[in-house]
Amino acid sequence: MSAHDHAGHDHAHGGAAHGSLRGYLIGFFLSVILTAIPFWLVMDGVIDNKQATAVIVMAFAVVQIIVHMIFFLHMNPASE
């Protein structure tokens, strides 16, 4: 098998698997949700405390970074 034989999944890219359509769609929808909720919180003024709102928005941002790392950059604990 060649280094780019997708059937064998033996890649010269350090062995990291390429994403599937399903994985990309899951990542996309999670990203949309993780963007829409903080946007809604801020635009509708759901939480009166500005500091609490900022902490919640930053928490959503951290989760979104993790989603991008897993679903789009294909990083996981097994990645080197």
Number of C-alpha atoms within 10 A of each C-alpha: 10 10 12 12 11 12 7 10 15 16 16 11 10 9 13 17 14 15 13 11 9 10 14 15 12 14 19 16 11 17 19 12 14 20 15 11 14 20 13 11 16 15 9 9 12 11 13 10 9 11 10 11 17 15 11 16 19 13 14 18 16 13 15 19 13 15 20 18 14 17 22 16 13 15 16 12 6 7 10 8
